[in-house]
Amino acid sequence: MTCGELLVRLLQDLGVEVVFGIPGVHTVELYRGLPATGIRHITPRHEQGAGFMADGYARVSGKPGVCFVITGPGMTNILTAMAQAYADSIPMLVISSVNRTHELGMGGGRLHELPSQRALVAGVSAFSHTLMRPEELPQVLSRAFAVFSSARPRPVHIEIPLDVITQSAGPELTKVGASTSRPMPDPTAIASAAQLLAAAQRPLLLLGGGSADAGSSATHLAELLDAPTAYTINAKGVLPRGHRLSVGSNQSLPPVRSLAAAADVVLAIGTELGETDYDVVFDGGFRLTGKLIRIDIDAEQLQRNFPADIAIISDARAAIDALVAALSNDTGPGRGHGVDSVGSTQAAAARAALAAQCPPAWRSQREVLQLIQDTLPDVIIAGDSTQPVYCGNHLYEATRPRSWFNSSTGYGTLGYGLPAAIGARLAAPSRPVVALIGDGGIQFTLPELGSAVEAGTPIIVLLWNNRGYGEIKRFMQQRSIKPIGVDLHTPDFLSIARAFGCAAAHATSLSHLGELLRTAASATCPTLIEVMEDAPFLQP
């Protein structure tokens, strides 16, 4: 057994079911043992697409997405996807080749040579490791999966020199370390937090992506506190759709900011309190004046952005359950429960104010999003940076966690939606998956339509076409800058989609869009549905 064969065997033992990669002369030995495993290989058309697919797979499944990439250009191509995953705390394992051990750092002009791949990925990974002996592999993989399961999940990079990939690996190397338990909360800190929350007159609950797997517990806590609840984009669905205490993902808008400023105790769980969820208008207007309790699995993040009065390092669900237990015998200072409670009244007032301030363009976009959800129950929407995604970040309510995510948060890349939807469909083959993407963004990764066809993933690509970078154009115009570089020549997307083997159609009305979605939901191939932003049925 070679080191390359040992690798795929260990990945199988660790529960890996899918690998995304493009074989190259430097990685073929990673593929030698693949047929003997149950691991499925998906071939993207670009390493960036591999990373985005792994990202979408991880967001829906909760398992790490795994990529095989070649030395040099494979690494540079996947960096953007790693950066998006790093920013949004997504588990991703990137395994690459690298030049032979005696050639590392020599600058000899070898094929695909870089001065240091590890230095290149240092800023977008939890750690990067150069495997110098096959004996190191079980330990390094165990470290990687400990990061994924028990710490703040982020990409991990392992590079294997060409001469190490082919070295012999004995059967004694096939044991990986035991899975690592997640950190539990300090009882003293929980007691202090519970005491503060029990005395609160105007509590506010902020939920982040770290609470995605704690839905029922988080809902119970919100109801126990009778606290209006806002959640980040990656936490959509943690509270049930239409919950009386929900104020959505609207922390950048005045009604929710008023709640935040007036709250005497704020409990923030699994959120970095970052700009792309709390200040997308970039005016620094989100303020907390009351006591702040923060719960996070990342000790460093507990000290960033907003200083906490009580900081608890813990798994989100464990901390929430501990708080519920501590508060269960105390209903709070007479706030009451149900639709007429103080918290429900505050949340309802905020929702009404948000509805009154809804921009005209959002109303038609919301109708499209509502149509998708009504037509495709239990849909997963993987979005890009495009107008209806921005609208949905504020207005869309997911039916359950891990069902709405996009690249407009965190790193904010383009081209994410299409390949991420492929990964999402592989993670949840029985659920409808929609890639919501603009005409500018899709041209970053348009060839991945071929990957979708080849992988047998009948995703629905809803293409929002405004013939360019519409948001950036408006941004320039608002600042009296002559628009340059934002009006694009857009191709015939329907013909291109059909050439790749997809079904394709142009929506002419909302009812027609509903028909197209229903047809696409039962199709065996991917479907691209084009919606023109200036279509009459979308005008305010």
DOKE-637200 format. One record per atom (N, C-alpha, C): y, x, z; residue in three letters. Coordinates in steps of 0.1 Angstrom, whole numbers, plus 5000, padded with zeros to 4 digits. Example, Ala and Ser with C-alpha at 12.3 -4.5 7.8 and 13.67 -1.06 7.14 Angstrom:
<nodes>
494351325078ALA 495551235078ALA 496751325078ALA 497851285071SER 498951375071SER 500051295079SER 
</nodes>
This chain:
<nodes>
498850095000MET 500050005000MET 501250095000MET 502250064991THR 503450144990THR 504450074999THR 505550145001CYS 506650095009CYS 507249965003CYS 507349964990GLY 507749844983GLY 506849724985GLY 505549744985GLU 504549644988GLU 504649595002GLU 504849695011LEU 504949665026LEU 506149575028LEU 507249595021LEU 508449525023LEU 508249375020LEU 507649335009VAL 507449195005VAL 506449135015VAL 505449205019ARG 504549155029ARG 505249125042ARG 506049205047LEU 506749185059LEU 507749065058LEU 508449055046LEU 509348945044LEU 508548815044LEU 507348815038GLN 506548695039GLN 506148655054GLN 505848755061ASP 505448735075ASP 506648685083ASP 507848715079LEU 509048675086LEU 509548535081LEU 508748475072GLY 509048335068GLY 509948325056GLY 510148435049VAL 510948425036VAL 510148355025VAL 510748265019GLU 510148185009GLU 510748204995GLU 511948254994VAL 512648264981VAL 513448404982VAL 513348474970VAL 514148594969VAL 514948574956VAL 516248614956PHE 517148604945PHE 517348754940PHE 517148774927GLY 517348914922GLY 517148934908GLY 517749044903ILE 517649084889ILE 516949214888ILE 515649224883PRO 514949344883PRO 515649454874PRO 515549574879GLY 516149684871GLY 515149804873GLY 515449914865VAL 514550024866VAL 514450084880VAL 515450064888HIS 515450124901HIS 514850034912HIS 514449904908THR 513949814918THR 512549764914THR 511949804903VAL 510749744898VAL 509649764909VAL 509649864917GLU 508649884927GLU 508749784938GLU 509849724940LEU 509949614950LEU 509249494945LEU 508949484932TYR 508249364926TYR 506749384925TYR 506249504928ARG 504849534926ARG 503949434934ARG 504349414947GLY 503549334956GLY 503949194956GLY 504949154949LEU 505449014950LEU 504448904946LEU 503648924935PRO 502748824932PRO 501648794942PRO 501348884951ALA 500348864961ALA 500948784973ALA 502248764973THR 502748684984THR 503048544979THR 503548454988GLY 503948324984GLY 505448314982GLY 506048424980ILE 507548424979ILE 507848394964ILE 508848304962ARG 509248264949ARG 510448354945ARG 510448404933HIS 511548484928HIS 512448404918HIS 513748404921ILE 514748334912ILE 515648444906ILE 515748434893THR 516548534886THR 517948474882THR 519048514888PRO 520348474884PRO 520748554872PRO 521948524867ARG 522448594855ARG 523448704859ARG 523748714872HIS 524648824877HIS 524348834892HIS 524548954897GLU 524248974911GLU 525148894920GLU 526348874915GLN 527248784923GLN 526648644925GLN 526048594914GLY 525348464914GLY 524148474924GLY 523448584924ALA 522348604934ALA 522848584948ALA 523948644951GLY 524548634965GLY 525048494968GLY 525648424958PHE 526148294961PHE 524948194962PHE 523848214954MET 522648134956MET 522048154970MET 521948284974ALA 521448304987ALA 522248244998ALA 523548244996ASP 524548185006ASP 524248035006ASP 524247964995GLY 523947824995GLY 522647785001GLY 521647864998TYR 520247845004TYR 520347855019TYR 521047955024ALA 521147975038ALA 521947865045ALA 522947825039ARG 523747715046ARG 523047585047ARG 522147555038VAL 521447425039VAL 520147445047VAL 519447555046SER 518147575053SER 518347625067SER 519447705069GLY 519547775082GLY 518847905083GLY 518147935072LYS 517348055071LYS 518148165063LYS 517848295065PRO 518648395057PRO 518248385042PRO 519248395034GLY 519048415019GLY 518748565017GLY 517848595008VAL 517348725006VAL 517648764991VAL 518148884989CYS 518548934975CYS 517949074973CYS 517449094961PHE 517049224956PHE 518049264946PHE 518749384947VAL 519649424938VAL 519449574935VAL 519949614923ILE 519749754919ILE 520849844925ILE 520649974925THR 521550074929THR 522850054921THR 523950094927GLY 525250104919GLY 525849974915GLY 525749934902PRO 526449804898PRO 525849684905PRO 524549684908GLY 524049574916GLY 524749554929GLY 525049664935MET 525749654948MET 527149614946MET 527849674937THR 529249634935THR 529449494930THR 528449444923ASN 528549304918ASN 528349204929ASN 527549234939ILE 527149134950ILE 528149144961ILE 529149234961LEU 530049254972LEU 530849124975LEU 531349064965THR 532148944967THR 531348834974THR 530148814970ALA 529248714977ALA 529048754991ALA 528748884994MET 528548925007MET 529848905016MET 531048925010ALA 532248905017ALA 532448755021ALA 532148665012GLN 532248525015GLN 531248485026GLN 530048535025ALA 529048515036ALA 529548575049ALA 530048695049TYR 530548755061TYR 531648675067TYR 532648625059ALA 533748545065ALA 533248415071ALA 532148355065ASP 531748225070ASP 530548235079ASP 530148355083SER 529048375092SER 527748315087SER 527348365075ILE 526148315068ILE 525048435068ILE 523848405072PRO 522848505072PRO 522348545058PRO 522448665054MET 522048715041MET 521448855042MET 520348875036LEU 519649005036LEU 519749065022LEU 520449175020VAL 520549235007VAL 519749365007VAL 518749364999ILE 517949484998ILE 518149554985ILE 518549674985SER 518849754973SER 518049884972SER 517949934960SER 517450074959SER 518650164960SER 518450294961VAL 519450394961VAL 518750524956VAL 519550614951ASN 518950734945ASN 518150814955ASN 517350904950ARG 516350974958ARG 517051044970ARG 516251064980THR 516851124993THR 517551254991THR 516951344982HIS 517551474981HIS 518751464971HIS 519051354965GLU 520151334956GLU 521351264963GLU 521151214975LEU 522151134981LEU 523451214984LEU 524551164980GLY 525851234982GLY 526051354975GLY 525251384965MET 525351514957MET 526351504946MET 526551384941GLY 527551364930GLY 527051424917GLY 525751424914GLY 525151484903GLY 525251404890GLY 525851284891GLY 525951204879GLY 524651124875GLY 523851094885ARG 522651024883ARG 522850884879ARG 521850814874LEU 521950674869LEU 522350594882LEU 523350504880HIS 523850414890HIS 524350484903HIS 524650604903GLU 525050674915GLU 526350644920GLU 526450624933LEU 527750604941LEU 527750704952LEU 528950744956PRO 529050844967PRO 528350794979PRO 528550664982SER 527950614994SER 527850454993SER 526750404991GLN 526650254991GLN 526850195005GLN 526450265015ARG 526650215029ARG 528150205032ARG 528850305028ALA 530350295030ALA 530950185023ALA 530350155011LEU 530950045003LEU 530749915009LEU 529649885016VAL 529349755022VAL 529649745037VAL 530249855042ALA 530449855057ALA 531249735061ALA 532249695053GLY 533149595058GLY 532649455055GLY 531549435049VAL 531049305046VAL 529649285051VAL 529249365061SER 527849355066SER 527849375081SER 526849315088ALA 526649345102ALA 526249485104ALA 525349535095PHE 525049675095PHE 524449705081PHE 524449835078SER 523749885066SER 522950005070SER 521650005065HIS 520750115069HIS 520050175056HIS 520050305056THR 519250375046THR 517850405051THR 516850355045LEU 515450375049LEU 515050515045LEU 514750595054MET 514350735051MET 512850755051MET 512150665058ARG 510650665059ARG 510050525059ARG 508950495053PRO 508350365054PRO 508150315068PRO 507950415078GLU 507650375092GLU 508850305098GLU 510050325092GLU 511250255098GLU 511350115094GLU 510650065084LEU 510849935078LEU 510649825088LEU 509549815095PRO 509349695104PRO 510549685115PRO 510949805120GLN 511949805130GLN 513349755124GLN 513649805112VAL 514949775106VAL 514949625102VAL 513849575097LEU 513849425094LEU 513849345106LEU 513249385117SER 513349315130SER 514749315135SER 515549425133ARG 516949425137ARG 517749325129ARG 517449325116ALA 518149235107ALA 517949085111ALA 516749045114PHE 516448905117PHE 516848875131PHE 517048975140ALA 517648955153ALA 519148915151ALA 519848975142VAL 521148945139VAL 521248795134VAL 520348765125PHE 520348625119PHE 520048515129PHE 519148545138SER 518748435147SER 519448435161SER 519948545165SER 520348555179SER 521848605181SER 522448645170ALA 523848695171ALA 524648615161ALA 525948655159ARG 526748595148ARG 526148635135ARG 525548535128PRO 524848575115PRO 525848625104PRO 525448735098ARG 526248795088ARG 525348875079ARG 525748915067PRO 524948995058PRO 524449125064PRO 523249165061VAL 522649295065VAL 522249355052VAL 522449485050HIS 522149565038HIS 521149665042HIS 520049675035ILE 519049785036ILE 518849845022ILE 519049975022GLU 518850045009GLU 517650145010GLU 516850145000ILE 515650225000ILE 515650324989ILE 515650454992PRO 515650554981PRO 514450544972PRO 514650584960LEU 513650564950LEU 512350634953LEU 512450754960ASP 511250824964ASP 510550764976ASP 511250684984VAL 510750624996VAL 509950494992VAL 510550414982ILE 509950294978ILE 508450314974ILE 508150424968THR 506750444963THR 505850524973THR 506450564985GLN 505550634995GLN 504550545000GLN 503450605005SER 502350525011SER 502750465025SER 502350345027ALA 502650285040ALA 501350225046ALA 500950275057GLY 499650235063GLY 499650095069GLY 498450035071PRO 498349895076PRO 498949885090PRO 499049995097GLU 499549985111GLU 501049955111GLU 501749955100LEU 503149925099LEU 503449775096LEU 502449695097THR 502749555093THR 503149465104THR 503449515115LYS 503849435127LYS 505349445129LYS 506049335129VAL 507449325131VAL 507649285146VAL 508849315151GLY 509149275165GLY 509249125167GLY 509049085180ALA 509148945183ALA 510548895181ALA 510648765178SER 511948705176SER 512748715189SER 514048725187THR 514948745198THR 515548615203THR 515548585216SER 516148455221SER 517648465220SER 518248345219ARG 519748335218ARG 520348345232ARG 521548395233PRO 522148415246PRO 522448275252PRO 522248275265MET 522448155273MET 523748165281MET 524348055285PRO 525648055291PRO 525548105306PRO 526648165311ASP 526748195325ASP 526948075333ASP 526148045343PRO 526247915351PRO 527647905358PRO 528148025363THR 529448015370THR 530547975360THR 530548035348ALA 531547995338ALA 531347855334ALA 530147805333ILE 529947665329ILE 530547575340ILE 530347605353ALA 530847525364ALA 532347525363ALA 532947645361SER 534447645360SER 534947565349SER 534247575337ALA 534647495325ALA 534547345328ALA 533447305334ALA 533147165337ALA 534247105347ALA 534647185357GLN 535647145366GLN 536947125359GLN 537347215350LEU 538547195343LEU 538547075334LEU 537447055327LEU 537246935318LEU 537246805326LEU 536646805337ALA 536546685345ALA 537946635350ALA 538846725352ALA 540146695356ALA 541146675345ALA 540746695333ALA 541646685321ALA 542046535319ALA 543346525316GLN 543946395313GLN 543946365298GLN 544146475290ARG 544246465275ARG 543346585269ARG 542046575270PRO 541146675265PRO 541046665249PRO 540846775243LEU 540646785229LEU 539446875226LEU 538546835217LEU 537346905214LEU 537446965200LEU 537247095198LEU 537247155185LEU 535947215182LEU 535247175172LEU 533947215168LEU 533947305156LEU 533247415156GLY 533147495144GLY 531747505139GLY 531547585128GLY 530247595121GLY 529147645131GLY 529547715141GLY 528547765151GLY 527847645158GLY 528447525157SER 527747405164SER 527047325154SER 526747375142ALA 526147295131ALA 524747245135ALA 524047315144ASP 522747265148ASP 522747205161ASP 523847155166ALA 523947095179ALA 524546955178ALA 524346885168GLY 524946755165GLY 524846655176GLY 523646625180SER 523446515190SER 524046555203SER 523846685207SER 524446735220SER 525946735219SER 526546775208ALA 528046775207ALA 528546635207ALA 527946545201THR 528346405201THR 528346345215THR 527246375222HIS 527146335236HIS 528246395245HIS 528546515243LEU 529646585250LEU 531046515247LEU 531246495234ALA 532546435230ALA 532746295237ALA 531646215237GLU 531646085243GLU 531846095258GLU 531146195264LEU 531246205279LEU 532646245283LEU 533346325275LEU 534746365277LEU 535746265273LEU 535246175264ASP 536146085257ASP 537346155251ASP 536946265243ALA 537946355238ALA 537946335222ALA 539246315217PRO 539346325203PRO 538746465198PRO 538046455186THR 537346575182THR 537646605167THR 538046735165ALA 538346785152ALA 537246895149ALA 536946915137TYR 535847005134TYR 536247085121TYR 535747205120THR 536047285108THR 535247235096THR 535547295085ILE 534947245073ILE 533447275073ILE 533047385079ASN 531547415080ASN 530847335091ASN 531647255099ALA 531047175110ALA 531047025106ALA 531446995094LYS 531346855090LYS 529946795091LYS 529946675097GLY 528646615099GLY 528046635113GLY 528646715121VAL 528146735135VAL 528346605142VAL 529546545141LEU 529746415146LEU 529346315136LEU 528646205139PRO 528246105129PRO 529446055121PRO 529246025109ARG 530245965100ARG 530845845106ARG 532245835106GLY 532945725112GLY 532945715127GLY 532645825134HIS 532645825148HIS 534045795154HIS 534145715164ARG 535345665170ARG 536245775175ARG 535745895178LEU 536546005184LEU 536846105173LEU 536346095161SER 536646195151SER 538046185145SER 538646305143VAL 539946315136VAL 539746405124VAL 538446435120GLY 538146505108GLY 538546655109GLY 538646715097SER 539046855096SER 540446865092SER 541346815100ASN 542746795097ASN 543646875107ASN 543246985111GLN 543947065121GLN 545247125116GLN 545347125102SER 546647175096SER 547647065094SER 547246945097LEU 548246825094LEU 548846785107LEU 550046725106PRO 550846695118PRO 550146605129PRO 549446495125PRO 548946415135PRO 547946485144PRO 547146575139VAL 546146645147VAL 546746755154VAL 547746815148ARG 548546925155ARG 549246865167ARG 549646745166SER 550346685178SER 549346665189SER 548146625186LEU 547046605196LEU 546746745202LEU 546746845194ALA 546446985199ALA 547547025209ALA 548747005205ALA 549847055213ALA 549946975226ALA 549546855226ALA 549646765238ALA 548446775247ALA 547346835242ALA 546146845250ALA 546346935262ALA 545946885274ASP 546046975286ASP 544847065287ASP 543647025281VAL 542447115281VAL 541847105267VAL 541647215261VAL 541047225248VAL 539747305249VAL 538647245244LEU 537347305244LEU 536947335229LEU 536947465226ALA 536647515212ALA 535247575212ALA 534347525204ILE 532947565204ILE 532547615190ILE 532147745189GLY 531647795176GLY 532647805165GLY 533847815169THR 534947825159THR 535747955161THR 536148025150GLU 536948135152GLU 538448105153GLU 538747975152LEU 540147925152LEU 541047995142LEU 540448005130GLY 541048085119GLY 541948005110GLY 542648075102GLU 543748025093GLU 543247915084GLU 542047935077THR 541647845067THR 541047715072THR 540947705085ASP 540647575091ASP 541747515099ASP 542647595104TYR 543747545113TYR 545147565108TYR 545247635097ASP 546647655092ASP 546647685077ASP 546047585069VAL 546047605055VAL 547347585048VAL 548347545056VAL 549747535050VAL 550547665054VAL 549847755061PHE 550447885063PHE 551847885070PHE 552047805080ASP 553347795086ASP 553247835101ASP 552047865106GLY 551847905120GLY 552047785129GLY 551947665124GLY 552247545132GLY 551247495141GLY 549947545141PHE 548947505150PHE 549147575163PHE 549347495174ARG 549647555187ARG 548847485198ARG 548447555207LEU 547747505219LEU 548547545231LEU 548947445239THR 549747465251THR 549047445264THR 547847385263GLY 547047355275GLY 546047475278GLY 545147445287LYS 544147545290LYS 543147545279LYS 542647665276LEU 541647675265LEU 540347735270LEU 539247665267ILE 537947705270ILE 537247735256ILE 536747855255ARG 536047895242ARG 534647925245ARG 533747885236ILE 532347915236ILE 531947965222ILE 531348085222ASP 531048145209ASP 529848245212ASP 529048265201ILE 527948365202ILE 528448505200ILE 529748525195ASP 530348655193ASP 531348685203ASP 531048785211ALA 531948825222ALA 533348865217ALA 533348935206GLU 534648985201GLU 535548865196GLU 534848765190GLN 535648655185GLN 536248575196GLN 535648575208LEU 536248505219LEU 537648555223LEU 537948675218GLN 539248735222GLN 540248735210GLN 539848675199ARG 540748675187ARG 541448545186ARG 542648555179ASN 543448445175ASN 544148365187ASN 543348305195PHE 543948235207PHE 543248275219PHE 543948335229PRO 543348385241PRO 542848265250PRO 541648285255ALA 541048175263ALA 541248195278ALA 541348075285ASP 541448085299ASP 539948095305ASP 539048045298ILE 537648055301ILE 536848095288ILE 536148205288ALA 535448255276ALA 533948265279ALA 533148185272ILE 531748185275ILE 530948235262ILE 530248335264ILE 529348385252ILE 528048315254ILE 527648235243SER 526448155244SER 526148095231SER 524848065229ASP 524447975219ASP 525147835221ASP 525647775210ALA 526447655211ALA 525647545218ALA 524447515213ARG 523747405219ARG 523447425234ARG 523047545237ALA 522747575251ALA 523947545260ALA 525047595256ALA 526347575264ALA 526747435265ALA 526647365253ILE 526947215253ILE 526047145263ILE 524747165262ASP 523747095271ASP 524047125286ASP 524447255288ALA 524747295302ALA 526047215307ALA 527047205298LEU 528247135302LEU 527946985304LEU 527146925295VAL 526746785297VAL 526046765310VAL 525146855314ALA 524446845327ALA 525446855338ALA 526446945337ALA 527346965348ALA 528346845349ALA 528646775338LEU 529546665338LEU 528946525339LEU 527646525338SER 526946395337SER 527146295348SER 527446355360ASN 527746275372ASN 529246245374ASN 530046285364ASP 531446265366ASP 532046205353ASP 532446085353THR 532946015341THR 534446055338THR 535046145346GLY 536346185343GLY 537346095350GLY 538646115348PRO 539746055356PRO 540045915350PRO 539045825350GLY 539245685346GLY 539645665332GLY 539245755323ARG 539645735309ARG 538845625302ARG 537645595307GLY 536845495301GLY 536145535289GLY 535345445283HIS 534445475271HIS 534545365262HIS 534045385249GLY 534045285239GLY 535245285230GLY 535345185222VAL 536345175212VAL 537745155218VAL 537845115230ASP 539145085236ASP 539545205246ASP 538745305246SER 539045415256SER 540345495251SER 540845575261VAL 542045655258VAL 541745745246VAL 540645815246GLY 540345905235GLY 540145835222GLY 539445725222SER 539345645210SER 540645605204SER 541545555213THR 542845515209THR 543645625203THR 543645745209GLN 544345855204GLN 543745895190GLN 542445895189ALA 541845935176ALA 542245835165ALA 542145705169ALA 542545605159ALA 543945615154ALA 544845645164ALA 546245655160ALA 546445775151ALA 545745885154ALA 545846005145ALA 545245975131ALA 544145905130ARG 543545865117ARG 544545775109ARG 545145685116ALA 546145595109ALA 547345675104ALA 547845765112ALA 548945855107ALA 548545945096ALA 547245995096LEU 546746075085LEU 546745995072LEU 546245875073ALA 546045785062ALA 547445755056ALA 548445735064ALA 549745705059ALA 550445825052ALA 550045945056GLN 550546065050GLN 549746115038GLN 548746045034CYS 547846095024CYS 548646115011CYS 548646235005PRO 549346254992PRO 548746154981PRO 549546114972PRO 549046024961PRO 547846074953PRO 547946204950ALA 546846264942ALA 545546254950ALA 545546264963TRP 544346264971TRP 543646124970TRP 544346024968ARG 543745894968ARG 542745874957ARG 543045914945SER 542045904934SER 540946004936SER 541246124941GLN 540146224944GLN 539246174955GLN 539846104965ARG 538946044975ARG 538045944970ARG 538545864960GLU 537745764954GLU 536545824947GLU 536745944940VAL 535646014934VAL 534646064944VAL 535146124955LEU 534246164965LEU 533446054972LEU 534145944974GLN 533445824980GLN 532345774970GLN 532745774957LEU 531745724947LEU 530445814947LEU 530645944948ILE 529546044949ILE 528646004961ILE 529345984973GLN 528545964985GLN 527845824984GLN 528545724979ASP 527845594978ASP 526745594968ASP 526845664957THR 525845664947THR 524645754950THR 524945864957LEU 523945964961LEU 523845974976LEU 523145884983PRO 523045894997PRO 522346025001PRO 522846085012ASP 522246215017ASP 522546335007ASP 523646325000VAL 524046424990VAL 524546554997VAL 524246664991ILE 524846794995ILE 525846824985ILE 527046864989ILE 528146904980ILE 528547044983ILE 528247134973ALA 528647274973ALA 529847284965ALA 531047314971GLY 532247324964GLY 532847454961GLY 533747464952ASP 534447584948ASP 535847564954ASP 536847644949SER 538247634952SER 538847544940SER 538947414943THR 539447324933THR 539947204940THR 540847124933GLN 541647014939GLN 540746914947GLN 539746854942PRO 539046754950PRO 538346814962PRO 538046944961VAL 537447014973VAL 538547024984VAL 539747064980TYR 540847064990TYR 541046934996TYR 541046824988CYS 541146694993CYS 539946665003CYS 538746684998GLY 537546655006GLY 537546735019GLY 538046855019ASN 538046935032ASN 538846855043ASN 539746775039HIS 540546695049HIS 539946555050HIS 539446495040LEU 539046345040LEU 537646315040LEU 536746405035TYR 535346375033TYR 534646385047TYR 533746285049GLU 532946285061GLU 531446295056GLU 530846405060ALA 529446425057ALA 528546345065ALA 527346305060THR 526446215067THR 525646305078THR 525546435075ARG 524846515085ARG 525346665083ARG 525146755092PRO 525546895091PRO 524946955079PRO 525547065074ARG 525047155063ARG 524947075050ARG 525846975048SER 525846895036SER 527146905029SER 528246965034TRP 529446995028TRP 529947135031TRP 530047215021PHE 530547355023PHE 531147405010PHE 531947505010ASN 532647544998ASN 533247685001ASN 533847744990SER 534347874991SER 535847884993SER 536447764996SER 537947764999SER 538247815013SER 537247825021THR 537447875035THR 537148025035THR 537648085046GLY 537248225048GLY 537748315037GLY 536848375030TYR 537248475019TYR 537948405007TYR 537548285004GLY 538248204994GLY 538048254980GLY 536748274976THR 536448324962THR 536348204952THR 536348244939LEU 536048144929LEU 534648174923LEU 534148064916GLY 532848074910GLY 531648054919GLY 531948014931TYR 530847994941TYR 530047874939TYR 530647764936GLY 530047634936GLY 528747614929GLY 528747664916LEU 527547644908LEU 526347724913LEU 526447854915PRO 525247914920PRO 524847874935PRO 525847844943ALA 525547794957ALA 524747664956ALA 525047584947ALA 524347454945ALA 522947474942ALA 522647574933ILE 521247614930ILE 520547654942ILE 521147734950GLY 520447774963GLY 520247664972GLY 521247574973ALA 521047454981ALA 519947364977ALA 519847344964ARG 518747264959ARG 517347324961ARG 517247454961LEU 516047524964LEU 515647504979LEU 516647504987ALA 516447485001ALA 516147335005ALA 516647244997ALA 516347094999ALA 516047024986ALA 514847054981PRO 514446994968PRO 514446844967PRO 514346774978SER 514346634977SER 515646564979SER 516746644981ARG 518046584982ARG 518946614970ARG 519746514966PRO 520746534955PRO 521746644959PRO 522046734949VAL 522946844952VAL 524046834941VAL 525346834945VAL 526446834935VAL 527246964937VAL 527447034926ALA 528347144925ALA 529747094921ALA 530647094930LEU 532047044927LEU 532947164924LEU 533347174911ILE 533947304907ILE 534947274896ILE 535947364895GLY 537047344885GLY 536747424873GLY 537547394862ASP 537347454849ASP 537647604850ASP 538547654859GLY 538747794860GLY 537647864868GLY 537247804879GLY 536247864887GLY 534847874881GLY 534547774873ILE 533147774867ILE 533047884856ILE 534147924851GLN 534048034841GLN 533748174847GLN 533848184860PHE 533348304867PHE 531848314867PHE 531148204868THR 529648204869THR 529048104860THR 529648074849LEU 529147974839LEU 527648004835LEU 527348124832PRO 525948154828PRO 524848114838PRO 525248084850GLU 524248044860GLU 523647904857GLU 524247834847LEU 523647714842LEU 522247744837LEU 522047854830GLY 520747904825GLY 519847924837GLY 520347974848SER 519448004859SER 518947864865SER 519847764865ALA 519547634871ALA 518447574863ALA 518547584849VAL 517447534840VAL 516147604843VAL 516247734843GLU 515047824844GLU 514347794858GLU 515147774868ALA 514547754882ALA 514047614884ALA 514347524874GLY 513947384876GLY 514647314887GLY 515947344889THR 516847284899THR 517747184892THR 517447054893PRO 518246954886PRO 519546914894PRO 520447014895ILE 521646994902ILE 522646914893ILE 523646854899ILE 524646784892ILE 525946874893ILE 526546914882VAL 527746994882VAL 528846894878VAL 529746864888LEU 530846784886LEU 532046874883LEU 532446884870LEU 533446974866LEU 534846904865LEU 535746944874TRP 537046894875TRP 537946974866TRP 538346924855ASN 539047004844ASN 540546964844ASN 541347064848ASN 542847054846ASN 543347164837ASN 542447224829ARG 542847314819ARG 543547444824ARG 543047494835GLY 543647614841GLY 543547624856GLY 544347704861TYR 544447724876TYR 545547634881TYR 545247504882GLY 546247404885GLY 546947424899GLY 546147464909GLU 546747474922GLU 547747594922GLU 547347704916ILE 548247824916ILE 549447794907ILE 549347714897LYS 550447674888LYS 551447604897LYS 551047504904ARG 551947424913ARG 552547514923ARG 551847604929PHE 552347704939PHE 553447784933PHE 553347834920MET 554347904914MET 555547824911MET 555347704907GLN 556447614904GLN 557247574916GLN 556547554927GLN 557247524940GLN 558147634944GLN 557847764940ARG 558647874944ARG 559547924932ARG 559847834923SER 560647864911SER 560247994904SER 558948004902ILE 558348124895ILE 557848064882ILE 558148124871LYS 557648074858LYS 556148094857LYS 555447984855PRO 553948004855PRO 553448094844PRO 552748194848ILE 552148294839ILE 550648314843ILE 549848314833GLY 548448344835GLY 547648224841GLY 548148104842VAL 547447994848VAL 547047884839VAL 547647884826ASP 547247794816ASP 546147854808ASP 544847814809LEU 543747874803LEU 543247804791LEU 542747884782HIS 541947834771HIS 540547794776HIS 540347664777THR 539047624782THR 538147584771THR 536847624771PRO 535947594760PRO 535347454761PRO 534547424751ASP 533847294751ASP 532647304761ASP 532947264773PHE 531947284784PHE 530647194781PHE 530847084775LEU 529646994772LEU 528747064763LEU 529247124752SER 528447194742SER 527747314748SER 528447384757ILE 527847504763ILE 526747464773ILE 526947354780ALA 525947304790ALA 524647264782ALA 524847194771ARG 523747154763ARG 523047274757ARG 523747374753ALA 523147494747ALA 522247564758ALA 522547554770PHE 521747614781PHE 520547524784PHE 520547404779GLY 519447314782GLY 519747204793GLY 521047194796CYS 521447084805CYS 521846954798CYS 521746844805ALA 522346724800ALA 523846734803ALA 524746674795ALA 526146684797ALA 526846554792ALA 527946514799ALA 528646394795ALA 530046404800ALA 530946324795HIS 532346314799HIS 532546174805HIS 533046174818ALA 533346044825ALA 534645984820ALA 534545854816THR 535745784811THR 536345684821THR 535645654832SER 536045564842SER 535245584855SER 535745534866LEU 534945544878LEU 533545484877LEU 533545364871SER 532245294869SER 531345384860SER 531845444850HIS 531145524841HIS 530645654849HIS 531445704857LEU 531045824865LEU 529945784874LEU 529945664880GLY 528845624888GLY 527545614880GLY 527645554868GLU 526445554860GLU 525845694856GLU 526745784853LEU 526345914850LEU 525645984862LEU 526245964874LEU 525646014886LEU 524245964889LEU 524145834887ARG 522745774889ARG 521745824879ARG 522145844867THR 521245894857THR 520946044860THR 521946114864ALA 521646264867ALA 520746274879ALA 520846184889ALA 520046194901ALA 518546184898ALA 518146124887SER 516746114884SER 516346204872SER 517246284868ALA 516946374857ALA 516146494861ALA 515446554852THR 514546674855THR 515246804851THR 516446794846CYS 517246914842CYS 518646904849CYS 519347004850PRO 520747004855PRO 521546914846PRO 522646854852THR 523546774844THR 524946814847THR 525746834836LEU 527146864838LEU 527946744834LEU 528846694844ILE 529646584842ILE 531146624842ILE 531846614831GLU 533246664831GLU 534146544834GLU 535146574843VAL 536146474847VAL 537446544844VAL 538246484836MET 539646534833MET 540546494844MET 541346584849GLU 542246554860GLU 543346454856GLU 543746454843ASP 544746374838ASP 544246244832ASP 542946214834ALA 542446084829ALA 543145964835ALA 543345864827PRO 544145744832PRO 543545684845PRO 542245684846PHE 541645624858PHE 541845704871PHE 542345824869LEU 542645904881LEU 544145914885LEU 544945844877GLN 546345864880GLN 546745774892GLN 547645814901PRO 548145734912PRO 548745604908PRO 
</nodes>
